[in-house]
Amino acid sequence: MKVILTIDRLEGDKAVLKDNGEHTIVWPRQKMPEEFKEGDSVVFDIGSNPEGEKADRNQAKDILNEILDI
């Protein structure tokens, strides 16, 4: 799913993003390209990451096995 937001304003190290409705998101400016400015559109591609989730589970198992000395 793609979510399109507009940069409403830049406040210090934060960017305030708004959708066409009533939702507002405050996002770190350091996580955005430097050339972005007020009024620009930002597209977020939202989805699941099964491979990343599997890697996280495996890492958690490894840590527990180490703690339990298995």
N, C-alpha and C positions, 0 to 999 in steps of 0.2 A: 504494500500500500504506500502510495506517495502522499506526503503532506506538504503543502506549499504555504509558507509563511512569508510575511513582509517584515523587513527591519524597520520598526517604528522609530526607534531612536537608539543612539549609542550613549551609554553612561559609564564613563571611566573604563573599567575592564569588563563591562557587561554589555550585551546587545539585547534589547527588548524586541521580541518577535511577536507578531500578532497574525491571527488568521482572519478570515472574512467575517467571523462571528465575534464571540465574546472571549475567546481564549487568548491568553498571553503566556509566553515562555521567556524566561530570562536565561540567556545562554552566554558562556564565557567567550569573550572576543578572541582570546588566544586559540580557540578551537575553530575559528573561521578564517578564511583567506583575508589578508590585509586589505585587499582592494575593495572589499564589500563596504557599502555605505548605506545611509538611511534611504529607504525607498526601494532598495534592491529586494528581489525575491530569493528565498532560500528554500531548497527542496530537500526534504528528509525522506529517505526510503526506509520504511519500517517493516521489519519481518523477523522471523525467528532465525536462530543460528544453531541448528542441531549439532553441527560439528564442534562448535565452541562449547556448547553445553556438555557434550560427551567428554571433551578434554578437561573441563572443570570437574566433572564427576570423577574421572580417572585420577586427577591430581589430588582430590580430596581423599580418595581411597588410598593412594600412596602415602599421604601424610598420616592417615589413621593407622595404616599398617606399620609405619615407622614408629609411631607413638606406642602402639601396642606390642611392638617388637615381634611382628609376625614374619 
